[in-house]
Amino acid sequence: MTAPEPFLFRHSTRQIVYAAGALVSIGELVQTRRLRRIALVVDGFFRDTEVRERVRNLAERNGAAFAVHAPPNQEPDTNTVEACREFLAEFEPDCVLAIGGGSTMDTAKVARIMLSNPGDVAESAGFDREFLPHPSLFVCMPTTAGTGSEVSEMAVVSLVGSDIKLRYRSQNMTAEVAVLDPELSLSAPPSVTAACGFDALTHAVEAFVSRLASPMTDPYTIDAVRRLARWLPVAYEEPENVDARGQCLLASTLAACAFNSTQLGLAHAIAAPLGALHHVAHGVANALALPAVTAFNESCLGEKGPVLAEALSSGAGETGDAASCIASLRERLSLDRGLDEMVGAEEEREAIAVAALKSGNIPTNPRKPTLDDVRAVVSAMREPLQGMPPAERLLRPAGG
C-alpha cells in the first residue's frame, strides 16, 4: 500500500450526542456548564410546540433564563440574520441553542458570530475569514437529515434584493455540541425527507470522490452513502420509523464532517444557481443534478467508482454503475423530475451552466469540466430519466 497524498482534515465540533430522546441532554448541559441564559433559535414550525416547552422546562428547572426567537420559515437572508443578531445582542446569552433545519441553524450560526465581529452582515461574508470566537456555548439540534449544518463550518445566506447567495466559512462559527435526536425529524413530510436526504447523499458522494478526499474523510463518506442508500427509502415510505430516521440523521452528520475538509463538486455547483435564480429547493436541485454529474465523473473515479457503486447497490438493492443506482434511488423517492418543468428557456439553462462553472466547488470535482461539459450535463437533466441510464442521456440530448 502506497503512502497517502498530503491532506488537511478539519473538524471543530467537540461533542456529538446521538439518541432517540436526546433533547433531554440539554438539561445536562445547562447543569454541567452552569449556563444561565439560554437563547433558543427555533424553526418556526416548532415555535409553539412541545419541543419549545420542553427546552424551556429543562432550562428553567436548572435555574437558567430563557428566550425564544423564531426566524421566518424560509432560506436565511441578510434581514433574517440581522433580526436574529439583534435578538441575541439584546438577550446576551451564554448559550445559543439552534433547533431546526439548515436554514435555522445557518441563521443562528452567522448571527451569533456577528456578535463578536460587528459589521454589516453582507460585507462579512467570505470563506475562512478570521472571525473572532464568541464566548457563548453553541449547540445545534437538526430536525431534518440533510444539510449537516449541525457540524458544518459553513453557512449560506441570501442577499436581500438580489439573487446572490453569500457564503460564510469559519471554524469559529461551528457548533461546539451537536445533538442528534431522530424523534425531532418524525414530523417531516415525505417530500421533505426525500429532498433533504438527497442533499445528504449528494454531500456524501461528492465528498467521497472529491480531489481533496483523504483516508480521514473516506470512512465518513462511504458509510454515509451506505446508510442513506439503505435507510432513506425506509424513512420516506415509513415516516414513523425512528430507526430509519436515526440512520439518515447519522449519515447526514457523517457526510458534513467530511465535506468540511473535502468541499463538494459539480452537482452542488449546478444546484446553487438553480436555487438562486429559480428558487428550486436545494435537495431537489441536487437530485436533478447528481445522476448526470456522477455519470460525467465516472471515467475519473478510478478505484472509487466500483466502491461507490457497491455502497449504493448493497444499500438500495440495485445493481449497475453508481450513476444508475443514484437514478434508481431518486425514482423511488419520487424525485425523478426534469429540469424543463422548472427552467424552460435555453438562455436560462445557459445562465445556469455559466454560473456553475464559476463555483468554488469546481476545483474539487474529480473531473475538470469545460463549459461545454457543463452544458451537456445540464441538457441531460432536462427530462426525467425514467429508467434511462444517465450516461446514455449524456450522449443523447433531451428531446433527441
C-alpha positions in Angstrom: 0.0 0.0 0.0 1.4 3.4 -1.0 1.5 6.3 1.4 -1.4 8.7 1.1 -1.0 12.1 -0.6 -0.7 15.1 1.7 -4.0 16.2 3.1 -5.7 18.5 5.6 -8.5 17.3 7.8 -10.8 19.8 9.6 -13.2 19.1 12.4 -14.4 21.6 15.0 -17.5 20.1 16.8 -16.2 18.8 20.1 -19.2 16.7 21.1 -21.8 14.8 19.1 -24.7 13.3 21.1 -26.9 10.7 19.4 -30.0 9.1 20.9 -33.8 9.0 20.4 -35.0 11.5 23.0 -31.6 13.2 23.2 -33.3 16.5 23.7 -33.1 15.8 27.4 -29.3 16.2 27.2 -29.9 20.0 27.1 -30.7 19.9 30.8 -27.4 18.1 31.5 -25.6 20.8 29.5 -27.2 23.6 31.5 -26.3 21.9 34.7 -22.7 20.8 33.9 -21.7 24.0 32.1 -23.5 26.2 34.7 -25.4 28.0 31.9 -27.5 30.9 33.0 -29.0 32.5 29.8 -30.3 30.2 27.1 -31.3 31.7 23.7 -33.4 29.3 21.6 -33.3 30.0 17.9 -36.0 27.6 16.6 -37.6 26.7 13.3 -41.0 28.4 13.1 -42.7 25.0 12.8 -41.6 24.2 16.4 -42.1 27.7 17.9 -45.4 26.9 19.7 -44.9 23.1 20.1 -44.0 20.8 22.9 -40.3 21.0 21.8 -40.1 24.6 22.8 -41.8 24.0 26.2 -39.5 21.0 26.9 -36.4 23.1 26.3 -37.9 25.9 28.4 -38.6 23.5 31.3 -35.1 22.0 31.0 -33.5 25.5 31.2 -35.7 26.9 33.9 -35.6 23.8 36.1 -31.8 24.3 36.2 -32.1 28.0 37.1 -31.4 29.4 33.6 -33.2 32.3 32.0 -34.8 31.5 28.6 -35.7 33.5 25.5 -37.0 32.4 22.1 -36.5 33.7 18.5 -38.2 32.0 15.5 -36.8 33.1 12.1 -39.2 33.1 9.2 -39.8 29.7 7.5 -37.6 30.5 4.5 -34.0 30.2 3.4 -32.0 32.7 5.5 -31.3 36.1 4.1 -29.4 39.1 5.4 -32.6 40.6 7.0 -33.3 37.4 9.0 -29.7 37.1 10.1 -29.8 40.8 11.3 -33.0 40.3 13.2 -31.6 37.2 14.9 -28.4 39.1 15.8 -30.4 41.9 17.4 -32.3 39.3 19.4 -29.1 37.7 20.6 -27.4 41.0 21.3 -30.3 42.2 23.5 -30.6 38.9 25.5 -26.8 38.4 25.9 -26.9 34.6 26.1 -24.2 32.3 27.4 -25.7 29.6 25.3 -27.2 29.7 21.8 -29.3 26.6 21.0 -30.5 26.2 17.4 -33.2 23.7 16.7 -34.4 23.3 13.1 -33.3 22.6 9.6 -30.3 24.0 7.9 -31.9 27.5 7.4 -32.5 27.9 11.1 -29.0 26.6 12.1 -27.3 28.8 9.5 -29.2 31.8 10.7 -28.1 31.2 14.3 -24.6 30.4 13.2 -24.0 33.7 11.3 -26.0 35.9 13.8 -24.0 34.5 16.8 -20.6 35.0 15.2 -21.6 38.6 14.3 -21.9 39.4 18.0 -18.1 39.2 18.4 -17.4 40.5 14.9 -19.5 43.7 14.5 -20.2 44.9 11.0 -22.5 44.6 8.0 -23.9 41.0 7.6 -23.3 41.0 3.8 -19.9 42.6 3.9 -18.7 39.9 6.4 -19.3 37.0 4.0 -16.4 35.0 2.8 -14.5 31.7 3.2 -12.1 31.3 6.1 -12.4 34.8 7.5 -10.7 35.5 10.7 -13.8 35.7 12.8 -13.2 36.2 16.5 -14.9 33.4 18.6 -17.9 34.2 20.7 -17.8 33.0 24.3 -21.3 31.5 24.3 -21.8 27.8 24.0 -23.3 27.0 20.6 -25.5 23.9 20.3 -27.3 22.6 17.2 -30.1 20.1 17.0 -31.2 19.3 13.4 -34.8 18.4 12.7 -34.1 17.2 9.2 -31.4 14.9 7.8 -29.9 16.8 5.0 -27.7 19.9 5.4 -25.3 18.7 8.1 -25.3 22.3 9.4 -25.0 21.0 12.9 -21.3 20.2 12.3 -20.6 22.2 9.2 -18.2 25.2 9.3 -20.2 26.8 6.5 -23.4 28.8 6.2 -25.3 30.2 3.1 -27.4 33.4 3.3 -29.2 35.2 0.5 -28.5 38.9 -0.1 -31.9 40.7 0.2 -33.0 42.2 -3.1 -30.7 40.1 -5.3 -30.1 36.5 -6.5 -26.8 36.4 -4.7 -26.0 33.7 -2.2 -23.5 34.8 0.4 -21.2 32.1 1.8 -19.6 32.1 5.2 -17.0 29.7 6.5 -15.1 29.7 9.8 -14.2 27.1 12.3 -15.2 29.6 15.0 -18.8 29.5 13.6 -19.2 25.8 14.2 -21.4 24.3 16.9 -19.4 23.0 19.8 -22.1 20.4 20.6 -24.4 18.7 18.1 -27.4 16.8 19.5 -28.9 14.3 17.1 -32.4 13.2 18.2 -34.2 11.3 15.4 -37.5 11.9 17.2 -37.3 15.6 16.1 -37.5 14.5 12.4 -40.6 12.4 12.7 -42.9 15.3 11.7 -41.1 15.9 8.4 -43.4 15.1 5.5 -42.2 12.5 2.9 -41.3 15.1 0.3 -39.1 17.0 2.8 -37.5 13.7 3.9 -36.7 12.8 0.3 -35.3 16.2 -0.7 -33.2 16.6 2.5 -32.0 13.1 2.2 -30.8 13.6 -1.3 -28.9 16.7 -0.2 -27.1 14.5 2.3 -26.5 11.8 -0.3 -25.0 14.4 -2.6 -22.7 15.6 0.2 -21.6 12.1 0.8 -21.0 11.1 -2.9 -19.3 14.4 -3.8 -17.1 14.4 -0.7 -16.1 10.7 -1.4 -14.9 11.4 -4.9 -13.6 15.0 -4.2 -10.0 15.8 -5.2 -9.5 16.7 -1.5 -10.8 13.4 -0.2 -8.4 11.6 2.1 -8.0 8.4 4.3 -9.6 10.5 7.0 -12.7 11.5 5.1 -13.4 8.3 3.1 -14.7 6.3 6.0 -17.2 9.0 6.9 -18.5 9.4 3.3 -18.8 5.8 2.2 -20.5 4.9 5.4 -22.9 7.8 4.9 -23.6 6.5 1.3 -24.4 3.0 2.6 -26.7 4.3 5.3 -28.7 6.6 3.0 -29.0 4.0 0.2 -30.4 1.5 2.7 -32.5 3.7 5.0 -33.6 6.8 3.2 -36.3 5.0 1.2 -37.5 3.4 4.5 -37.7 6.9 6.2 -39.6 8.1 3.1 -42.0 5.2 3.0 -42.4 4.8 6.8 -42.3 8.3 8.3 -42.7 7.0 11.9 -39.7 4.6 11.7 -37.4 6.1 14.3 -34.6 3.7 13.4 -34.6 4.8 9.7 -34.8 8.4 10.8 -31.8 7.9 13.0 -29.7 6.2 10.3 -30.4 9.1 7.9 -29.5 11.7 10.6 -26.2 10.0 11.3 -25.4 9.8 7.6 -26.1 13.5 7.1 -23.8 14.3 10.0 -21.1 12.0 8.8 -21.1 13.5 5.3 -20.9 17.0 6.7 -18.0 16.1 9.0 -16.2 15.1 5.8 -17.1 17.9 3.5 -15.6 20.5 5.9 -12.3 19.1 4.5 -13.1 18.0 1.0 -15.5 20.6 -0.3 -18.1 19.3 -2.9 -18.4 19.1 -6.7 -20.2 19.8 -9.9 -23.7 18.8 -8.6 -23.6 21.4 -5.9 -22.1 23.9 -8.4 -25.2 23.4 -10.6 -27.6 23.3 -7.6 -26.6 26.7 -6.4 -27.8 28.8 -9.4 -30.9 26.6 -9.6 -31.7 27.8 -6.1 -30.5 31.4 -6.6 -32.0 32.0 -10.0 -35.1 29.8 -10.0 -35.8 29.1 -6.3 -35.5 25.3 -6.7 -35.3 23.7 -3.3 -31.7 22.7 -2.7 -32.3 19.0 -2.2 -34.4 18.8 -5.3 -31.7 20.7 -7.3 -29.1 18.1 -6.1 -31.5 15.3 -7.1 -31.8 16.8 -10.5 -28.0 17.0 -11.0 -26.4 14.1 -9.2 -27.1 11.2 -11.5 -25.8 13.1 -14.6 -22.9 14.5 -12.7 -21.9 11.1 -11.4 -22.1 9.7 -15.0 -19.9 12.5 -16.2 -17.3 11.9 -13.5 -17.3 8.1 -13.9 -14.2 8.0 -16.1 -12.1 9.8 -13.5 -13.2 7.9 -10.4 -10.6 5.1 -10.6 -10.9 2.6 -7.8 -13.5 4.6 -6.1 -16.0 4.0 -8.9 -16.7 0.4 -8.0 -16.6 1.1 -4.3 -19.2 3.8 -4.7 -21.4 1.6 -6.9 -21.1 -1.3 -4.4 -22.1 1.0 -1.5 -25.1 2.3 -3.3 -26.2 -1.1 -4.6 -25.7 -3.0 -1.4 -27.8 -0.5 0.4 -30.6 0.0 -2.1 -30.7 -3.5 -3.5 -29.9 -2.1 -7.0 -27.2 -3.1 -9.5 -25.2 -1.2 -12.0 -22.9 1.7 -12.0 -23.0 4.4 -9.4 -25.0 6.9 -11.6 -27.7 4.3 -12.4 -28.0 3.3 -8.7 -28.4 7.0 -7.8 -31.1 7.4 -10.6 -33.0 4.4 -9.2 -32.9 5.7 -5.7 -34.1 9.1 -7.0 -37.1 7.4 -8.7 -38.0 5.5 -5.6 -38.2 8.8 -3.7 -40.5 10.4 -6.3 -37.7 12.8 -7.3 -37.3 11.7 -10.9 -38.1 15.0 -12.4 -36.8 17.0 -15.3 -35.3 20.4 -15.4 -37.6 21.6 -18.1 -40.5 21.8 -15.7 -38.6 24.4 -13.7 -36.3 26.1 -16.3 -37.8 26.3 -19.8 -35.8 28.8 -21.8 -32.4 27.9 -23.4 -30.9 31.2 -22.2 -31.8 30.3 -18.6 -30.1 26.9 -18.9 -27.1 28.7 -20.3 -27.0 31.0 -17.3 -27.1 28.0 -15.0 -24.1 26.4 -16.8 -22.1 29.6 -16.8 -22.8 30.2 -13.1 -22.0 26.6 -12.2 -18.5 26.8 -13.9 -17.7 29.8 -11.6 -18.4 27.8 -8.4 -15.8 27.2 -5.8 -16.8 23.6 -5.9 -15.5 23.1 -9.5 -11.8 22.7 -8.5 -12.6 19.8 -6.2 -14.7 17.9 -8.7 -12.9 14.7 -9.8 -13.2 15.6 -13.5 -12.4 19.1 -14.6 -15.4 20.3 -16.7 -15.4 22.8 -19.6 -18.4 25.0 -20.3 -19.5 22.6 -23.0 -19.3 19.7 -20.5 -21.5 21.6 -18.0 -23.9 22.4 -20.8 -24.1 18.6 -21.6 -24.8 17.8 -18.0 -27.5 20.4 -17.8 -29.0 19.2 -21.0 -29.0 15.6 -19.6 -31.1 16.9 -16.7 -33.9 18.3 -18.8 -36.2 15.3 -18.8 -36.9 12.6 -16.2 -34.6 9.7 -16.6 -37.5 7.1 -16.5 -35.1 4.2 -16.3 -32.7 5.5 -19.0 -29.1 5.2 -17.7 -27.7 8.7 -17.0 -24.6 8.0 -19.2 -26.8 7.3 -22.2 -28.8 10.5 -21.5 -25.5 12.5 -21.6 -24.9 11.1 -25.1 -28.4 11.9 -26.3 -29.7 15.4 -25.8 -33.1 15.8 -24.3 -35.9 15.5 -26.9 -33.5 13.8 -29.3 
